Amino acid sequence: MEFLTWVKKHPQVSLSSLSEQQALELQQRALSLIRETQTNFVDNLINIYQLNSLDPAILLLNVMKLHDLHCYKEAAALSIKLKLQKELNMEEMCVPLILQNKLAMAESFVTGHNHLEQQLVTLLDSWCRPGFREEEISKRFPHLSVTKQGMSLIHPKIVTKHVFRLVEKFNIDQGLCPNALHKRRLDSLRFLMYKRFVEKTMTDENWSDHVQYVVADDSELQIQLVELLVKYCGCLSKASQWSLRYDIPRNRLPFGVWETQQSLPPDLQQMGLRDSSKTEEWTPSRSHCQTFYQVPLDKENVHFVASPEALRRCRNIVLKEGGIVGVDMEWQPTFGCISTQQVALIQLAALGQVFLLDLCASGFCQHPDTIIFIRSLFSERSILKLGYGMSGDVKCLISTWRQLLDEPLKMEAVLDLLNVHQKIQRRKVNRTQRGPREVVVGKNQQAEKGLSLLVQQVLGKPLDKTEQMSNWEKRPLRISQIRYAVADACCLLDVYSVLSSDPAHFGLPADLRSISSSRSEKNGDQTQRVKQATEKEECQGAQRVSPRSSDTEKGLLCGEKPSEDTPPQPPQQLRVVCDNMLQGLGRYLRCLGVDVIVLENTDDHRVAAKLAQAEGRFILTCGQPFHSLRSQVGEGRCLFLDCSEKARDQAVRVLRHFNVQLTPSDIFSRCQACNNDEYAAVPRKDMARMLQQKGFLQDQDNIDHTVQQQDEETLGDIPTPSVTPEFSRYVQCHWAPLSGLDPDTLTFPGGAPIQLHAVPPAILPRIPLFYVCTRCGKVFWEGSHFGRVLSMFQDVLHVADEDTRSAAAAQQD
């Protein structure tokens, strides 16, 4: 920085004042410095020495030197700064990055270059094809040393998510990713089978609508549908009807389906769905009324709005000054096959009436009066708008009306009851027995979630969510769909009425609107937080509070405070297993010293129960597996986490629940890759020798000179190989002597070789001591990551006097 300041003060000093040969030599020396210096100095070196003006061949040579030294991230970063992406092989540059969990860098490498963006998406899509094997990557790139953790990053389930995210980010045609699309549709088909025949929470009409949408004209998916019908329901007649519908060849039919086809009477061979909209009654059955929240309106007070004329009548009632309007929206589930969803129906409840804005009606959605009305409704300060998970609704509104991107929707006087509900949930531990209760709804019913849970807690009965996953673009809507849509809007008014009449009873402030505003100030612009949209994204699941036996236990399981009978314990004593939906949580807990086993993407959830039983571990899970896992272990041994929370917040909840006393010395006391807590300390000189021995080190003379110079400066700081490092932050680790390392193969007694390929030689001058896991061979060194973790978990740290100085020093690194 001093040199940069000096250059600015002396503008006459520049490369132009030197001869061409002198300038070239100086630029080449600057290039060599780039390979050894820290990344934050690279821009200054490029600008000061005008490296972009060099021959591209020289620049490419230096990028490839970094690449050959296995400094893949540094090579990609340098090529981006020098704008050399078009001259490099995308696969050679990006595949190593992806396998090192640096997909973000690979994305940066291709961003802004359409052909490279498409190549990256096509590459990832090829890893999603049926029958793809990870060994294909090893054959294609034999120089890469791929770890098990690296291979887990290219599991088809994970890669498929990345493909669809990049398709949206780069605005790429989905036709370029047929394998990911097939994988997503197959997963959606399996999900629909589970909902219909196992969970039994979807009507046959809804199921049939969605199956036809998901299967579409994919002949392989049509065959999979028939096979799954035989597997799930064992009904050959139903499988036969669908096989006839799609004209599946006889040689691709499951056993028994062809024979059943021949025996079907003619009227059953043509599969048709009855039109229940003409036979349903507005008033549901008595049992339904006893179990679920009911719409407090007659059918005559429900109005379809599908024309400008009907919209004017709606406007006169809904936009009355001082009114309160319940707002909800419905859209067609796409099961992730399409990233953006357009609103099909908007429900507005006000003054004892409900208006259903039918955006599927011809010409109505894009009529100027419609968008003007929507803008007027949300921007009117004198009208209170009630919703639940409004950010998801706004996201779909933007997909429906692209003009909202150019001129954003102004949101005034909007109360998101999701924020109110979250505050109620956080106050549960202090709630008296007279407070809102969770009601068990019938036998074998799942725990309520989202808006249905709030309605249940406040009004006593949940919503009937059977029609939630309907085909909302199909007309006419069934009576049950209309009833569901009306209930979702009306219940908002009823919930608000009860909460606002006695807010203290629910642990809420007198002004419910203040909850939303304080949350906005804390978290920033709410429209940027789309996680609330999961309330209506069925495949992703939604926020859930699991059923519990008492108010005290509810608070504990949510992690609000430690149990009174749980003594303080260090992280090393807590042993847990995280299912594969909580891998981020598992990594954080392991980073903090907790003994954690994290299930792989390919592991069945039942593996968690087996590990818990065999090793006495607690199970941490979320979503559907909770109920089955809880039944396989002892009381309180399976805990449910909110899947919509960030992994860091989940980790804090777990630490507080188990009364874990976290100290700075616990951070990184376990290997992040394999959970081992034993390391070997390797001085810089020995690491350089090992890298040279295995051929990972070039320019040895320069490195030796730098290493020797640095070692002389820090001679007293490096312990001998058989001595435990004298750092207070590592007192929780176990240390193994280097004498146990095989000098020829560089493997530990357990057979793990040191992962030298992951050590960039350019860091040797800066790092005096390396730490190697004796179980997996992964190499670690000190950097800024310790300080970042320390600051992230500052609120749960227990820093003793002797830890204060080391913790402060770490944060200053």
Disulfide bonds with the S-S distance in Angstrom:
none
